[in-house]
């Protein structure tokens, strides 16, 4: 199933009548498409430049890539009109989360009823999210696609950013947005430096079937080699796993045949859901933290993984990117209301200040958790077990943790703060 989108033939310049756009977004992943939807709702003329050809999205099989969507992200999707279609396709709400430590007796249990909420969040496949976003984009007439196409060169003029595409077409825009992901070509071409830390780990993702139902619960066990998460899917016996492990361990697990891998997985998860009976295709990717020194320049902004990537142990990466999109959309809208140039550096600085501090705080928290749970120090093992157990019985602390993780607190943009869930 795929939205009926019209892509312009980028090899025939005579087809193009309009070369100026209010916003040009490079990259059509989840964050870029979410931003486009939000901007189109403002009545802006938007162009999306995507390097890869359009491909049909299959919903017949489970996608290997799944995401824990927070309540804040749910509100963003609702605001742009995409959430209901995701629900109609396939989402999995979860009400509880169990976290425990391999090297100790520490555990913590989160339950949405403790804060009088129906759910903690949803597990949603990438294919479901993209299908809904593309369908929503197809409903807007003020959107132009350039696909497949790449930006060969861009430069500032007096009041615009001028782009030259790989077929020599020239576009101009008030604001150019880089949303191409961690290996952003715009970030590189703009000369924006970034810090990178290789965690020395790789994450294995797969969809599995267990003998016991997942109980609409997300499960995570901290192993000495990295965290193992079981995320509940719509079928009560199916989960998506994210097994982060030190690179040698992860590569060894990938070399195992299916039977041996199922056995290792079942044991690593302590039979919490009985035996792991089936496992689909496995994929593996390296874990690295990236953080751009600047999120903006004059008439240029970075969103999502182009600006930052973090460790997946809390599943916050895509949610941070969606908050980027919602925040940048609000900054642009507020600037227009006040008759200000939304591509100007002074306006974009509001976006950078808003998002950079919160993202950096989340990065530091994730690095801290990773370091604490990876340590083999007996003192640290006792300390983390004690901390988990104390947090588990200290209800106000646990409630605060839940509300923050769910996107119910904090300095949220309007799209994420509105209570418009269905």
C-alpha positions as a printed Julia matrix, in Angstrom:
422×3 Matrix{Float64}:
  0.0     0.0     0.0
  1.37    3.42   -0.93
  0.01    6.93   -1.12
 -0.67    8.27   -4.61
  2.07   10.88   -4.83
  3.07   12.77   -7.93
  6.82   12.96   -8.42
  8.21   15.39  -10.95
 10.5    14.07  -13.66
 13.76   15.62  -12.55
 15.35   15.06  -15.98
 12.92   17.31  -17.85
 13.34   20.93  -16.69
 10.58   22.1   -19.04
  8.01   20.52  -16.69
  8.81   22.99  -13.95
  6.94   26.26  -13.76
  7.79   27.29  -10.2
 11.31   27.27   -8.85
 10.84   29.28   -5.66
  9.51   27.64   -2.51
  8.95   28.91    0.99
 10.7    25.83    2.41
 12.83   23.14    0.79
 13.32   19.94    2.8
 16.09   17.54    1.8
 15.2    14.01    2.91
 11.84   12.27    3.09
 12.2    10.14    6.2
  9.74   10.27    9.07
 11.03   13.56   10.47
 11.26   15.34    7.13
  7.8    14.21    6.08
  6.3    15.18    9.45
  7.81   18.65    9.14
  6.47   18.94    5.59
  2.95   18.05    6.75
  3.09   20.66    9.51
  4.34   23.39    7.17
  1.82   22.55    4.45
 -0.96   22.99    7.01
  0.27   26.56    7.41
 -0.34   27.13    3.7
  3.35   27.3     2.83
  4.71   26.1    -0.5
  7.08   23.24    0.24
  9.45   21.16   -1.89
 10.9    17.81   -0.82
 14.12   16.61   -2.42
 14.76   12.88   -2.05
 17.76   11.03   -3.49
 16.18    7.58   -3.71
 13.51    6.58   -6.26
  9.98    6.03   -4.97
  9.34    2.44   -3.9
  6.08    0.78   -2.87
  5.79    0.16    0.87
  4.67   -3.32    1.83
  2.46   -3.73    4.87
  1.94   -7.45    4.34
  4.88   -8.36    6.56
  6.13   -6.8     9.78
  8.77   -4.13    9.33
 12.11   -4.76   11.0
 12.27   -1.14   12.13
  9.84   -0.26   14.9
  9.66    2.73   17.2
  8.31    3.42   20.67
  6.14    6.46   19.95
  5.6     8.71   22.95
  2.36   10.47   23.75
  3.98   13.73   22.61
  4.79   12.2    19.22
  1.27   10.79   19.03
 -0.08   14.31   19.46
  2.19   15.57   16.66
  0.9    12.87   14.3
 -2.66   13.66   15.36
 -2.14   17.36   14.71
 -0.98   16.77   11.13
 -3.82   14.31   10.45
 -1.76   11.12   10.16
 -2.39    9.31   13.45
 -5.81    7.83   12.68
 -4.5     6.12    9.56
 -1.63    4.61   11.57
 -4.19    3.24   14.02
 -6.27    1.87   11.13
 -3.19    0.14    9.74
 -1.32   -1.32   12.72
 -0.18    0.12   16.05
  0.42   -1.59   19.37
 -0.35    0.35   22.56
  1.43   -0.72   25.73
  0.35    0.0    29.29
  3.31   -1.31   31.27
  7.07   -1.58   31.17
  9.36   -3.91   33.11
 13.07   -3.09   33.47
 15.54   -5.26   35.34
 19.26   -5.79   35.74
 21.25   -8.91   34.9
 23.91   -8.32   37.58
 21.76   -7.7    40.62
 18.24   -7.77   41.95
 17.26   -4.3    40.79
 14.0    -3.82   38.92
 11.43   -1.17   38.19
  7.89   -1.55   36.91
  6.0     1.25   35.18
  2.22    1.16   34.85
  0.21    3.87   33.1
 -2.62    3.54   35.62
 -0.29    4.94   38.29
 -0.5     8.34   36.59
 -4.14    7.88   35.5
 -3.26    7.46   31.84
 -4.62    4.73   29.56
 -1.26    3.86   27.98
  2.46    4.58   28.19
  2.92    4.76   24.42
  2.65    2.85   21.15
  4.96    0.58   19.21
  4.66    1.47   15.53
  6.47    0.11   12.5
  8.39    2.47   10.24
  6.38    1.28    7.22
  3.11    2.16    8.95
  4.33    5.64    9.88
  5.65    6.38    6.41
  2.51    5.09    4.68
  0.34    7.41    6.75
  2.65   10.4     6.26
  2.85    9.9     2.49
 -0.93    9.59    2.29
 -1.28   12.86    4.18
  1.29   14.61    1.97
 -0.6    13.47   -1.12
 -3.59   15.53    0.03
 -1.69   18.82   -0.24
 -1.54   20.69   -3.55
  1.17   23.1    -2.42
  3.81   20.34   -2.22
  6.34   19.6    -4.97
  8.49   16.48   -4.99
 11.9    16.23   -6.65
 12.62   12.52   -6.69
 15.09   11.1    -7.42
 17.22   14.2    -7.08
 20.19   15.5    -5.12
 21.46   18.92   -4.15
 24.76   19.47   -5.93
 25.41   22.97   -4.63
 23.78   25.67   -2.55
 24.65   29.26   -1.73
 23.21   32.25    0.05
 21.87   35.16   -1.96
 20.57   38.43   -0.53
 17.24   37.05    0.72
 17.16   33.4    -0.29
 19.1    30.17   -0.4
 19.79   29.08   -3.97
 20.09   25.37   -4.73
 21.43   23.66   -7.82
 20.2    20.09   -8.28
 22.15   17.29   -9.91
 20.28   17.86  -13.18
 21.26   21.59  -13.05
 17.81   22.83  -12.1
 17.95   25.87   -9.85
 15.59   26.37   -6.91
 15.38   29.19   -4.42
 13.91   29.12   -0.94
 13.62   31.16    2.22
 14.75   28.17    4.29
 16.61   24.97    3.48
 16.13   22.08    5.92
 18.44   19.08    6.2
 16.5    15.96    7.18
 18.56   13.29    5.41
 19.67   11.4     8.48
 22.93   10.79   10.31
 25.12   11.1     7.21
 23.67   14.46    6.19
 25.25   15.82    3.02
 23.85   19.3     3.73
 25.5    19.34    7.14
 28.81   18.4     5.57
 28.5    20.87    2.7
 27.6    23.65    5.13
 30.77   22.93    7.08
 28.93   22.23   10.31
 31.18   20.12   12.56
 29.81   17.4    14.79
 31.01   15.27   17.64
 30.83   11.52   17.19
 31.25    8.77   19.75
 31.32    5.16   18.65
 29.76    3.1    21.43
 31.58   -0.03   20.32
 28.19   -1.74   20.09
 25.82   -2.9    17.42
 22.06   -3.4    17.63
 20.32   -6.48   16.32
 16.68   -6.0    15.32
 14.21   -8.75   14.48
 10.57   -9.72   14.89
  9.97  -12.77   17.05
  7.16  -14.96   18.36
  6.96  -16.15   21.98
  5.06  -18.94   23.68
  3.56  -16.57   26.27
  1.67  -13.33   25.44
  3.49  -10.04   25.89
  0.64   -8.59   27.99
  0.86   -5.25   26.15
  4.07   -4.65   28.09
  7.48   -3.4    26.99
 10.32   -5.37   28.53
 13.98   -4.44   28.91
 16.83   -6.32   30.53
 20.19   -4.67   31.07
 22.92   -7.18   30.29
 26.59   -6.52   30.93
 27.15   -6.42   27.14
 24.2    -4.1    26.45
 20.4    -3.8    26.83
 17.88   -6.23   25.36
 14.37   -4.94   24.68
 11.19   -6.8    23.74
  8.6    -4.4    22.28
  5.0    -5.66   21.99
  3.4    -5.83   18.55
 -0.28   -6.09   17.67
 -0.36   -9.9    17.84
 -0.09  -10.75   21.54
  2.59  -13.37   20.86
  4.75  -11.19   18.6
  7.44   -8.72   19.66
 10.07   -6.6    18.01
 13.47   -7.0    19.65
 16.36   -4.55   19.87
 19.41   -6.35   21.21
 22.28   -3.91   21.71
 25.56   -5.64   22.43
 29.3    -5.07   22.28
 30.34   -5.43   18.66
 32.12   -8.84   18.98
 29.12  -10.27   20.84
 26.63   -8.84   18.35
 28.55  -10.19   15.39
 28.78  -13.6    17.02
 25.01  -13.6    17.59
 24.44  -12.72   13.94
 26.54  -15.68   12.85
 24.39  -18.14   14.81
 21.88  -20.23   12.95
 18.22  -19.67   13.71
 17.9   -22.43   16.3
 20.99  -21.35   18.23
 19.96  -17.69   18.1
 16.5   -18.49   19.47
 18.08  -20.41   22.33
 20.51  -17.58   23.16
 17.69  -15.03   23.0
 15.4   -17.04   25.25
 18.12  -17.47   27.87
 19.21  -13.82   27.71
 15.61  -12.81   28.34
 15.26  -15.22   31.27
 12.19  -16.92   29.8
 10.04  -13.92   30.76
  7.72  -14.69   27.84
  8.43  -18.4    27.78
 10.34  -19.79   24.81
 11.12  -17.68   21.78
  9.58  -19.87   19.09
 10.2   -18.02   15.85
 12.46  -15.3    14.52
 12.23  -13.52   11.19
 15.02  -11.81    9.32
 17.74  -10.29   11.49
 19.42   -6.96   10.76
 22.31   -5.24   12.52
 23.53   -1.65   12.62
 26.33    0.15   14.5
 25.52    2.4    17.46
 27.05    5.84   17.4
 26.26    9.16   19.0
 26.44   12.24   16.8
 25.74   15.8    17.77
 26.08   18.77   15.43
 27.82   21.8    16.88
 25.17   24.0    15.3
 21.63   23.15   14.26
 21.3    26.27   12.11
 22.99   28.72    9.81
 21.51   31.62    7.88
 18.55   30.07    5.94
 19.58   26.54    6.93
 18.3    24.24    9.68
 19.0    20.63   10.64
 16.37   18.3    12.11
 16.33   14.72   13.38
 19.34   12.5    12.87
 21.03   15.16   10.74
 21.42   17.11   13.99
 21.74   14.29   16.54
 21.73   10.53   17.07
 21.64    8.8    20.45
 21.83    5.31   21.94
 18.54    3.43   21.41
 18.28    2.04   24.97
 15.33    4.34   25.81
 13.85    4.48   22.31
 13.92    8.28   22.24
 15.76    8.93   18.97
 12.81    9.31   16.61
 10.79   11.15   19.26
 13.54   13.76   19.58
 13.44   14.21   15.81
  9.67   14.62   15.76
  9.95   17.27   18.46
 12.52   19.02   16.24
  9.96   19.08   13.43
  7.17   20.36   15.66
  9.39   23.02   17.21
 10.77   24.3    13.9
  7.23   24.43   12.5
  6.12   26.53   15.47
  9.09   28.9    15.22
  8.28   29.43   11.53
  4.59   29.98   12.24
  5.27   32.46   15.05
  7.72   34.37   12.86
  5.14   34.66   10.08
  2.5    35.88   12.52
  4.91   38.59   13.65
  5.91   39.43   10.04
  9.48   38.27   10.55
 11.76   36.49    8.09
 11.66   32.88    9.3
 14.85   32.0     7.44
 16.9    34.63    9.22
 19.55   33.45   11.67
 18.09   35.42   14.57
 14.72   33.68   14.17
 16.24   30.23   13.71
 18.29   30.69   16.88
 15.06   30.25   18.86
 14.7    26.77   17.34
 18.33   25.9    18.08
 18.23   27.08   21.7
 14.93   25.31   22.31
 15.98   21.93   20.97
 19.72   21.76   21.53
 19.62   21.94   25.33
 16.94   19.27   25.72
 18.62   16.98   23.21
 21.99   17.32   24.91
 20.39   16.52   28.29
 18.83   13.37   26.82
 22.17   12.35   25.29
 23.97   12.72   28.6
 21.27   10.73   30.39
 21.49    7.88   27.87
 25.29    7.81   28.06
 25.04    7.78   31.86
 22.62    4.86   31.88
 24.76    2.95   29.41
 27.89    3.47   31.49
 26.26    2.58   34.79
 24.65   -0.62   33.55
 27.73   -1.76   31.62
 30.01   -1.48   34.64
 31.19   -4.68   36.33
 32.15   -2.85   39.52
 30.46   -4.59   42.5
 29.85   -1.21   44.1
 28.16    0.17   40.98
 26.15   -3.04   40.57
 24.83   -2.66   44.1
 24.21    1.07   43.59
 22.2     0.65   40.39
 20.13   -2.19   41.88
 19.45   -0.06   44.93
 18.54    2.89   42.73
 16.11    0.87   40.62
 14.42   -0.62   43.68
 14.15    2.72   45.49
 12.71    4.36   42.37
 10.24    1.5    42.06
  8.8     2.08   45.51
  9.06    5.87   45.53
  5.86    6.61   43.68
  6.35   10.37   43.07
  9.77    9.72   41.53
  8.44    6.95   39.34
  5.47    9.05   38.25
  7.79   11.9    37.3
  9.96    9.51   35.27
  6.93    8.15   33.43
  5.45   11.54   32.65
  8.75   12.85   31.3
  9.42    9.75   29.18
  5.89    9.89   27.77
  6.2    13.53   26.71
  3.64   14.78   29.2
  5.98   17.34   30.76
  8.74   19.67   29.66
  9.01   22.64   27.32
  7.0    21.16   24.47
  5.96   22.82   21.21
  2.23   23.41   20.77
  1.73   20.45   18.46
  3.14   18.08   21.08
  1.53   19.71   24.11
 -2.05   19.74   22.9
 -4.28   17.0    24.3
 -5.66   15.87   21.0
 -5.12   12.11   21.12
 -7.84    9.92   19.77
